[in-house]
Amino acid sequence: MPRGRPACDHGVVSQPAATSGAPAVPARGPLERRRSGRLVAGVAGGVADHLGIDVIWVRAAFVVLAAINGAGVVGYGLLWVFVRQESADVQRVTTRRERQQAIGLAALGLGVGLVAAALGNSVIGWIVGPLGVAALGAAVVWREADEAQRRRWAAGARSGVTGAAGGGRTALIRVVSGALFVALGIAVFLIGNINLGQVQFGLLAVVATIVGVAVLTVPWWVRLARDLGEERRQRIVEAERAEIAAHLHDSVLQTLALIQRQAEEPREVLRLARGQERELRHWLYGPQGYGRGSSGGGVKAPALDEGLAEALTKTAAEVEDTYALTVSPVLVGADRPLDPDLRALVLAAREAMVNAAKHAGVDEISVFVEIEPDEVNVFVRDRGKGFDPDDVPADRHGVADSIKARMARHGGRVRLRSTLGEGTEVHLAMDLATDPATGTTTGDDDAPAPDAAREDEQEAQP
Amino acid sequence: MSDPQDAATPDGTISVFLVDDHGLFRAGVRAELDRGVPDVEVVGEAGSVDEAVAAIRHLRPDVVLLDVHMPDGGGAEVLRRIRPECPDVVFLALSVSDAAEDVIAVIRAGARGYVTKTISGRDLADAVRRVHGGDAVFSPRLAGFVLDVFSDRPGAAPPGDPELDLLTRRERDVLRLLARGYAYKEIAGELFISVKTVETHVSSVLRKTQLSNRYELSRWASDRRLV
């Protein structure tokens, strides 16, 4: 998770690199080619920046490698193709001396390479030579592609694979000459090394041409893939942002507007605010919540799964909305699928909440639900007026029918405690079948609990 | 545990420091505490982790009210950086977050309690006094989380140190009543014990939450790189 990573680390590294920007600062960022202060493609400079050493050593290493069958050249070319250019325009001062040194090194490398080729085994020489020519041609073309890319960024103009040719006459010349080099290299290589019949030679020439074309267009393919990846990432980020913005607009802004219009009615404002809070909370922290990463959900994932916990949470939310007060449910234990008995429990709990909301004269009701393997306990508590249970008029059916009788029908227990002036607590308990799987066999109810709650309510109330 | 007496200011008021990235919320808390509560004094506030660490180091308040969610690391980060050098400063987490991970994380990092931001000014002052007195403060929701983690559900990892990894029956009873919304005095009455004993049980639950090796707790903590 990104949060835990100490943020100060990052700051220490990036700040000096951004402010001073001298090439000597060993800012160990990702490997990127230098954009300024370079001689060929900024590869050596980029490697030096990445490793935090002086650029001259990197160049020397490339030259030495180049003398060994051109490995340095190939390596340079590969880095050129696969390493992206740095994006920020960092100003670097290239001294005259450094430039001369580097050119000298390059010349030296070329000389050493030629001598090595001449002295070395003639077969190796024949292979390395033409391939070297081809590589040189490819390097010219690739470099041109790089230039074209930069021009494209600078001008903001869109150009496709033919972008290189669109870059003016010199660009065209460079590309064509590069292509010729490649073709020449391959041809010399083939003629020098292989003795074949006409047909085979024709076939081979076709293959060689394809290889040549492939080699020449490598930079575009690479870049195309990279740009596509980049674009996809941007699109995902963009979509994410749009989704958040849309959600905030639909929910939070709307509610705030409503609140402003209803500013004179505290209860209505409270109701709106609570409803919005609950919704946002669910969005953020709910089971599929926005703030819930892919990790961390495995252990608990409790409260709002399909089942008893969700039904009770929904019920609490409904009471909250209807009576404009706060119902804060706390749920403990592993959720269970609803069965008829548990549904009755939810309905009884709802009735208890409604009673508290109507009669207790409070603005908060506590609901505590504990789901144990063999028993479910629900406590609905308020700190309101309280009443004498024996004193309830006989024509009031809420407690008697909706809570006590219902719980009794389903094998549950009710304990009601109320003290005048201190509040009321309704304790609902229900035993469970030992195995959750067998508990559901008594009936197949797909009907969501709240709907059922309303139906049942109507038959119980009159 | 630190002696509650040595942190008190001479005139007996409790100095409180606010850490929250929302200026409006800080202003609200400050106003509420300054207005109605004579023995609690807000001595400063901070809106970011760095600011908070520097100011707490300098001011050495008695109690820090700490927001759980802040941009650069949040309350847990403040705790991680300042607690080793200021062990006698007491932290009370104050959050809108409902996510068990966040709440447990700050508790594990050393906060002495957790209350939600919807708490009234009077209750907040009460909570401040209680943590300053060396006690732990559990909101019903936190009690629910802790009960949940320490429940012996099938599939839960076997405890490593039974002393720490299990709650006693009494502690469980106290937590249940806390989760049901009972005040300490009511819990004492319900269980036929003294308020002092209730406080002892709550403190020991907090200690177990902070030190226990239970798999779920460790997992939450390590997800947030707290251990």
Chai-1 contact restraints between the chains, C-beta under 6 A:
chainA,res_idxA,chainB,res_idxB,connection_type,confidence,min_distance_angstrom,max_distance_angstrom,comment,restraint_id
A,G4,B,R224,contact,1.0,0.0,6.0,A-B,restraint_1
A,G4,B,R225,contact,1.0,0.0,6.0,A-B,restraint_2
A,A7,B,D72,contact,1.0,0.0,6.0,A-B,restraint_3
A,R281,B,D98,contact,1.0,0.0,6.0,A-B,restraint_4
A,Y285,B,D98,contact,1.0,0.0,6.0,A-B,restraint_5
A,Y285,B,A99,contact,1.0,0.0,6.0,A-B,restraint_6
A,G296,B,E101,contact,1.0,0.0,6.0,A-B,restraint_7
A,G296,B,D223,contact,1.0,0.0,6.0,A-B,restraint_8
A,V299,B,E216,contact,1.0,0.0,6.0,A-B,restraint_9
A,V330,B,P140,contact,1.0,0.0,6.0,A-B,restraint_10
A,V330,B,R141,contact,1.0,0.0,6.0,A-B,restraint_11
A,V330,B,G144,contact,1.0,0.0,6.0,A-B,restraint_12
A,V330,B,A179,contact,1.0,0.0,6.0,A-B,restraint_13
A,V332,B,G144,contact,1.0,0.0,6.0,A-B,restraint_14
A,V332,B,L147,contact,1.0,0.0,6.0,A-B,restraint_15
A,V332,B,D148,contact,1.0,0.0,6.0,A-B,restraint_16
A,A334,B,R153,contact,1.0,0.0,6.0,A-B,restraint_17
A,S366,B,G181,contact,1.0,0.0,6.0,A-B,restraint_18
A,F368,B,A179,contact,1.0,0.0,6.0,A-B,restraint_19
A,F368,B,R180,contact,1.0,0.0,6.0,A-B,restraint_20
A,F379,B,R180,contact,1.0,0.0,6.0,A-B,restraint_21
A,R381,B,R180,contact,1.0,0.0,6.0,A-B,restraint_22
A,R381,B,G181,contact,1.0,0.0,6.0,A-B,restraint_23
